[in-house]
């Protein structure tokens, strides 16, 4: 399998007209080095020392139905994790964005505790993360940081026991990144109560638990959907376009005015859960000034790890653009339905700010690091994570077609309920305060996804 992937990467390197001769030599050299590293690791992949703890989940929702019952994990002997260390806890850490963030944390030297109920992910992802992190640290001649896994629903009482065990062992949770919310716009319209229960009620219980254990560094996965109707104004969205307390700002004409709090024109229950969650976090931060809460407003994550080993692989029906395109290319779907062809955009399809998931993951590391800095004084702060560049859905499909060298059969259908025509980020705040910006292009996203699809077909 690895040999076939090597040949595939070799061919794509030769065919890339943007590479100079020296760049091509360096590219091929990197491939050979990576292949050798993978070969050395293949025998040890499944003998990883990664800890896996299994906890029963008491929660049942439409998203956790019998059709999606997670396979059991194998608990390790008690006491394996009783080594006093500091961890970043990642809720939903085996999902699409969560897994890439877990890998980036490990590569940055953080010990990571992943909590995931596997309702929309697979435990196999843990081995993939371990593999890639091990390669990274072996290249530096060092051992990778600790990666531990607890299978549980973050809303159950087992979470209290987990934190108690870590505290008793002398370990600490230095920060929490929350990826465990439900995230489908259409599904939230069909099952609003499930979304409010998990995304809002679950968050409240989690925050009460974190207060009990004095955990103050909290990074929340928010969404550009909180901007609501402001997305359609044709301007890049700024963080101040949605605030939770009135504030004085200087407008574009240089006039100081009051920026009123509140959202306008939220289009779906999913977006409302994210807005409510942010409001709750802002209220908590105001009452507890020592908190360091960061809400990251995502735009449209796409792509995957450049090796294709770590990728978007949901247990449930995929709804994001690239997995659906991949399903069409694989023949699992006859054609791609593009929702909306009459938007006020250059080709009629919706404009989105598509950000590579690795860039997005790096934004979380920047947020964790900034929240721990003595220079951070705000108890609650919001940041856009996007590229600042809008592309239409049709343009993104064309990018995938170029990477795959084949046509993606597509049909343009009616607009989807809850959608907006344009949504692009202003990224100045993240660049200036977090020292972060996106560096990868949609072409990179398409190329990486095609690598993953090719690998998956071996």
N, C-alpha and C positions, 0 to 999 in steps of 0.2 A: 504493500500500500504506500509506504513512504517513498519507495523508488518511483512509483507512478506519479506521486505528487512532485517529486524532484524534477522529473521530466517535464511535467506541466508548467512548473515555475520557470524552468529553463527556457521553454518555448516562448512563454509570455515575455521573458526578459529580452530574448532576441528580437521579438517583434515590436518592442516599444521604441518608436522612432525618436522619443525625447531623450534617450540615453546616449551619452557620448561613449567613445570606445573605452576610456578609463572607467566611467561609471558602470558600463556593462561588465567589465572585468571584476570590479568590486562587488557588483550584484551577484554574479555567479559564484564568487568566492564565499559570499555570505550564505548562499544556498548550500554549498558543500559543507560548510562548517555546521549549519543547522542540521543537515541530514545526519552527519556523524554524531552530533549530540543526541538526536532522536534515537538513533540506532543503539547508542550506549544505554539509553534509558528504557528501551522497550521491555526488557526483562523485569525491570523493577517497578513498572507503572502500577501494577495492581498489588504490590506489596508495600504501598505507601504507609507511612506511620501516622497519616492524618487520622485524628480522633473522630469517631462517629458515635454520638449518643442518640438513643431512640426514646422519644417521649410520646405518649398517647395524646391524640388530639380530640378534644371534646366538641369542637365546633363543626357544624354542618351548614353549608349554604348551597345555593344552586351551583356555585363555582367549585364546590367540594363534593360533588355528587358521587354516587357509587361508580359511575363510569370513569371517574378520575381518581380512584382510590390509589394513593401512593404505595409503591412496593415497600416492604419492610427493609429497614437498614439493620446492620449487625452491630450491636453495642460492643464497645471495647471494655476490658476489665475496669472496674471502679478504681479511681485514683490515678488513671493515666494522665489526666489533665491537672493534677494537683502540683503544678510547678508555678511558684509565684511569678507572674508576669503581668504586663499591661496589654490589654487587647482592645481593638476596635470591634464592636459587635455590629454585624451587618444582617439586618432582617430582610429576608427574601434574597439572600446572597447567592443563590444558585440560579436565579432567573436571568433574563437577558442582560439588563443593565447591571444588576447585582453581581453577576459572575465576573463581568469585565472589571467592575470596581474592586471586587475582592482580589483579583489578580494584580491590579495596579497597586493596591495597598501592600500586598506581599512584596512586590518588586521595589516598593519604596521603603521597605524595612519594618512595616507594622506587623505585629501578631494579630491574627484575625479569628474571631469567633463567628461562624455563620449559623444563623437560625433560619430554617426554611421548612415548611410543611410538605413540600414537594407536590402541592396541588397543581402547579403549573410549571414544574421543572423536574429534572431527573438527577438522582444522586450521582450518576456517572459524571456529571459536570464537575464534581469535586475532584475526581481523578485528573480531568483535563486541566483544571486550575493548578493542581499540584505538579503536573508534568511541566507546564509552561513556567511556573515559578521556579522549579528545580533547575531547569535549563538556564534561566536568567542568573541564578545565584552560582551555579557551577561555573559559568563563564567568568565570574568574579572570584572563583576559588573559595566560596563561602557557602554555608548551609542556609537554606531558606528559613524565614521566620516560621513561627508556629501557626498552623491552620487547623482549627477545630470546628466540628460540625454537630449541631443539635437539631434533630428532626422534631419540630413541634409547631403548632399554630401559635403565633406571637400573642394571641389574645387569651390563652389559657393560663391557669394557675401554675403550670409547669415552668413558666418564665420566672416566677418568683423563686422557685426552688433552684433554678439554674443560676441566677444571680447570687443566691445565698451560698451555693456551693463554691462559686468562684471567690466570693468574699472570704469564706471560711478557709480557702486554700491560700489566702494571702495575695490573690490576684486582684486586678482592678480592671474595670471597663472604662477606658479613657474617653471613649466617644461611641455614639450610636448613629448608624446610617439606616434610614427607614425606607425600604423598598417593598414593603409587604402590602401595599394598597392594591385594590383592583383598579384596572386602568382602561377598560374598553368603553368608548363613548356609547356605541349602540347597545351594548349589554347593560350599561347603567340605565338606559331608558327602559329596557325591558324588565330589569330587576333593581329598581331604585333602593328598596329597603336593604337589600344585601350590600349595596354600596355604602349606604349611610351607616350600617352596622359595622362593617369592616373598616372603612376609611375614616369615619368620624368617632364612633363609639370606641372602636379598638384603639384609636390614637389616644383618647382621653385616658383609658385604663393604662396604656403604656406609659404615659407621662406621669401618672400617679406613682407607678412602679419605679420609674427613674428618679423621681423626687425622693422616694424612700431610700434608695441606694446612693443618693447624692451624685448622680450622673448628670453633668451639666452641658456637655458638648453634644449637641443633637443636630444632625443634618437631615433635612426632610426633603423627599422627592415631591416637588410641586410640579406645576404644569403651566404652559402658556395659555391653557384654556381659562385660567382665572382672569385674563384680560377681557374676555367676553366680546362685546360688540366693538370694542376699541381695536380689535384685530383688523376690522374692515375699513379703517380710516386711511389706509395706504401709506402709513408711516411706520418705521421701526418702533417696536414697543419698548418703552423704558420702564424700569422698575417703579418709578414714581407714577406711572399710569394706573397703578393699583396700590394703594396704601391702606393701612388698617387704623391709622389715627390721622387726624387732620395735621397738615404740616405746611409751613411757609416755604414756597419755592419761587425761583425766578423763571418766568415763562420765556418762550422763544423770542419775545420782543424786549426782554430785559426788565420786565415789570414784576415786582414781587407780589405774589398773590397767595391766597389760601388754597391748598390742594386738599379737597374733601376726601374723606375715606369712603370706601364702599365700592362694590362692583356694579357694572352696568351690562345688561344683556347676556348673562351667562346662558349657555345654550343647551346644557344637559346636566343630569344629576352628577355625573363624574366631575365636571367642572365645578359644580357647587360643593361637592365634598372637598375638593382641593382648596376652594376659597374658605369654606368653614374651618378646615384644618389650619390654614394659615392664620385666620382670625384667632383661633384658640391659642396657637403658639405665640402670637403677638401679645395676647392678654396675659398669658403665663409669664412671658418675658418682662412685661411691665410690672407685674406683681413680684417677680423674682429677678432683680437686676443682675444677679451673679450668673444667670443662665447665659449660655452662648448658643443660640438657636439660629441655624442657617436654613433658609428655604430656597432651594434651587429650582427655578422655573425652567423646565425642559421645553425644548421646541420639538424637533422630530428626529429622534435617534434612528440611525441606520448603520449598516456595515457590521463588521465583526473583527475579531483578531486577525492579523494579516496571515497567519498560518492556516486559518480556517478551522482549527481545532476547537476553539471557543467561538460559538456562534449563537444566533437566535434560534432556539429550538424549543418552542413552547409545547407543553403537554396537551393543551387545549387548542382549538381552532385558531390559527394565526389571523391577526387582523392588520398588522403593520404592513406597509407597502412591499418591502423587499421579500419577506417570506412568502407573500402571496404571489409575487412575480416568480419566485423560485418554484413554487408549486406548479405554475403554468409551464415553465421551462421543462420541468420533470414529467409533464403529462398528467399530473394529478388533477389539474383543472384544465378545462378546454380553453379558456380565455380569461383575461384580466378585465375586471369591470372597473372603469375609472368613474368615480362618483362626481358628476357635475362637469359639463362642458360649456356652460354659459356664464361662468364667473367673469368678472371684469378684469381679466388678465390677458397677457400677450397671446395665449393660445386657447383661452377659455377654460383651462383646467386650473385647479386651485394652486396657489403659491404657498410654499412652506419653506421653513428654514431647516434644511436637513443637516444634521450634525453627526459626525462619525462617533460611534459608541465609545471608542477608545478615548477620544477627546473628552467626551462627556464624563467618562470614568475618572479621567485625570482632574476634571473640575471638582469632583468630590474630595479627592486627596487635597487639593488646594483649599477647599472649604474646611476640612478637618484641621489642617495645619494652621490656617488663619484664625480659626476659633480658639486655638490654644495659644496664640500669640499674645503677649502683654499689650500689644498695640491695639488689639480688638477691644472696644469699649461698649459697643452696642449689644444689648441682650438679644435682639432679634434683627436679622438683616436678610434681605432678599437679593438674589442675583439671577439674571438671565443666563442660561447656558445655550448658546446658539452660535452661528457663524456670522450673523449680520447680513447674510446674502440669501435672497429668496430665489427658489427655482420652482418651476411648475412641475406638476406630476408627470406631464408628458415629457419634459426634459429629463427627468430622473429615469423614466423608463428607457429613453433613448440611450442614456449613459449605461444602463445595464445591458442593453442590446449590443452596444459597442464592446463591452467587456466579454460578453458571451459569444460574440460574433454570430448571433442568430436573432431572428425577429420574435418579439413577444406578442402573440395575438391579443389584441385589446379591443374592447368595445366601450364607448362612452355612454354612461347611463345618467339617470337623474341625480340631483344632489341628494346627499345622505342627511337625514335629520341630525341636527346638532353640529354640523360642519360650518366653517367660515371660509370665506374666499381667499384670505391672505393672512399670513401670520409669520412675521419676521422679527428677530430680536435686535435690540440695541445692546451692545456688549461692553460699553465703556466701563461700567461699574466693575464687572468681573475682571477686566483687564487691569484696571488701576488698583483695585483693592485686594484682589486675590492673586494677581500676577499670572492670570490664566487667559489663554485664548485658544480657539480652535485652529488647528494647523492642517487638517486633512480635508480633502475635497470629496465631492459626490463621486467623482471618477474613482477615487481611492476606495470609497464605500462599495461601489459596484464591483471593482476588481477583487476586493477581499471576499465579498459575498459569493462571487463566481468561484474563487478558490475553494471556499467552504463547500459549495455545492458539488464541485468536481471531486473533492476529497470524500464527501459523503456517498458518492456513487461508486467509489472503488470497491 
